[in-house]
Amino acid sequence: MKQYLGILLLIILFTSCNYYTSPIPLSDSENSTIDSLLLGRWIIEAKNEKAGIYIYPFDKKNYLASYFEFKYDSIKGLKEDIWHFKMHNTNIGEDTYYNFQPLSFKSNPKELYGVLKLEVSNNKLAAYILKDEIDTQFVSSFDFQAYVKLNKEFFNNNFDSLFVIQRDTTKIKSFFE
């Protein structure tokens, strides 16, 4: 259940002051690529609850990450919530960061971006989110990247663990099967 609560942090990111948000991403998606290891369904199941993230290509340079949550309540029945994020990667040296932006939140009127580091290993996805420890306001992605290069150790040490989630390997049946 601790992992499940970690996913909820992603949802409240844009209403929280604990994580870094910026109107300027680390880069635009022009040089981004899709990493096939991230693609798929990532699931957490608990009694009467199921949550997870679907990550699919949005286009050739961006991902669509859809967070979903299903809860069954004996009084209210099945409750379903889905949130969508657009995401693209930025490579700086050997490090890969993911700029992400909600597509459907009313609480994100300024189109703010967050920054993640993602790691895939043994069918598990680990996500780390950039804390709000950066006082600099960037006027361009070029300035943001220059800051990261000059402050690499500080920058990389300011990510909090968000969640570790399991890949769902269950085969989805086609509509026609």
C-alpha positions in Angstrom: 0.0 0.0 0.0 3.0 2.3 0.6 3.7 2.1 -3.2 0.1 2.9 -4.0 0.4 6.1 -1.9 3.5 7.0 -3.8 1.5 7.1 -7.1 -0.9 9.6 -5.5 2.0 12.0 -5.0 2.2 12.3 -8.7 -1.4 13.4 -8.8 -1.0 16.1 -6.2 2.3 17.3 -7.6 0.8 20.4 -9.1 -1.0 21.4 -5.9 2.0 20.8 -3.7 4.9 23.1 -3.0 7.3 20.2 -2.2 8.1 19.3 -5.8 9.7 21.4 -8.5 7.5 22.8 -11.3 8.4 25.2 -14.0 6.7 26.8 -17.1 10.0 25.9 -18.8 10.8 22.2 -19.5 14.4 21.0 -19.5 14.0 20.8 -23.3 11.3 20.7 -25.9 10.6 17.2 -27.4 12.5 17.8 -30.7 15.4 15.5 -29.8 13.4 13.1 -27.6 13.0 9.5 -28.3 10.7 6.7 -27.1 12.3 4.1 -24.9 10.3 0.8 -25.5 11.3 -0.4 -22.0 8.9 2.2 -20.4 6.0 1.3 -22.6 3.2 -0.8 -21.2 1.0 -1.2 -18.1 2.4 -0.8 -14.6 0.0 -2.1 -11.9 -0.4 -2.2 -8.1 -3.3 -4.2 -6.7 -4.6 -4.3 -3.2 -7.9 -5.5 -1.6 -10.8 -3.7 -3.4 -8.3 -1.4 -5.2 -6.3 -1.4 -8.4 -4.1 1.4 -9.6 -1.4 1.9 -12.1 0.1 3.7 -15.1 -0.3 3.0 -18.8 2.6 4.4 -20.8 2.2 4.6 -24.6 3.7 6.6 -27.4 1.8 9.9 -27.9 3.7 10.5 -31.1 7.3 9.7 -32.2 8.8 12.0 -29.5 6.4 12.0 -26.6 4.7 9.6 -24.3 1.2 9.5 -23.0 1.2 8.4 -19.4 -2.3 7.7 -18.0 -2.7 7.1 -14.3 -5.7 5.1 -13.3 -7.3 4.1 -10.0 -10.2 1.8 -9.4 -11.8 1.4 -6.0 -14.7 -0.7 -5.0 -16.8 0.6 -2.1 -19.7 -1.6 -0.9 -21.9 1.5 -0.6 -20.9 3.6 -3.6 -19.8 0.8 -5.9 -17.0 1.1 -8.3 -15.2 4.4 -8.4 -12.8 5.2 -11.3 -10.3 8.0 -11.7 -8.0 8.6 -14.7 -5.5 11.4 -15.3 -3.3 11.9 -18.4 0.2 13.3 -18.6 2.3 14.1 -21.7 6.0 13.3 -21.1 9.2 13.5 -23.1 12.8 12.8 -22.2 15.9 15.1 -22.0 19.4 13.6 -22.2 22.1 15.6 -20.4 25.4 13.8 -20.5 24.7 10.2 -19.3 21.6 11.2 -17.4 18.0 11.0 -18.8 15.2 13.1 -17.3 11.5 13.1 -18.1 9.6 16.3 -18.4 5.9 15.7 -17.7 2.9 17.8 -17.9 -0.8 17.1 -16.9 -3.2 17.2 -19.9 -6.4 17.4 -17.9 -5.9 19.1 -14.6 -7.8 22.3 -13.8 -5.1 22.9 -11.1 -2.4 23.3 -13.8 -3.6 26.5 -15.6 0.0 27.7 -16.4 1.0 24.5 -18.1 3.7 23.7 -15.6 6.2 20.9 -16.0 7.6 18.5 -13.5 10.8 16.5 -13.8 11.2 12.8 -13.2 14.0 10.2 -13.4 12.7 6.7 -14.3 14.4 3.4 -14.0 13.2 0.0 -15.4 14.7 -3.2 -14.0 13.3 -6.7 -13.6 9.8 -5.7 -14.7 9.7 -2.9 -12.2 9.4 0.8 -12.8 11.0 3.1 -10.2 10.1 6.8 -10.4 11.9 9.7 -8.7 10.6 13.3 -8.7 12.6 16.5 -8.5 12.2 18.3 -5.1 11.5 22.0 -5.0 15.1 22.9 -4.0 16.0 25.0 -7.0 15.6 28.8 -6.4 16.5 29.8 -10.0 13.9 30.9 -12.4 14.8 29.8 -16.0 13.9 31.9 -19.0 14.7 29.1 -21.5 15.4 25.4 -21.7 18.9 26.2 -22.7 19.4 28.0 -19.3 17.8 25.2 -17.4 20.1 22.6 -19.0 23.2 24.8 -18.4 22.1 25.0 -14.7 21.9 21.1 -14.6 25.3 20.7 -16.2 26.9 23.2 -13.8 25.1 21.8 -10.7 24.9 18.1 -11.7 25.6 16.6 -8.2 23.2 19.0 -6.5 20.6 18.5 -9.1 20.8 14.7 -9.1 20.7 14.5 -5.3 17.4 16.4 -5.2 15.1 13.6 -6.4 12.7 11.9 -4.0 11.6 8.3 -4.6 8.0 8.5 -5.8 7.1 4.8 -6.4 8.2 1.4 -7.5 5.5 -0.4 -9.5 5.3 -3.8 -11.2 4.9 -4.4 -15.0 1.5 -6.0 -15.8 2.2 -8.9 -18.1 -1.4 -10.0 -18.4 -2.4 -10.3 -22.0 -5.2 -8.0 -23.0 -7.8 -9.7 -25.1 -8.7 -8.1 -28.3 -12.3 -7.0 -28.9 -12.5 -9.6 -31.6 -11.3 -12.6 -29.5 
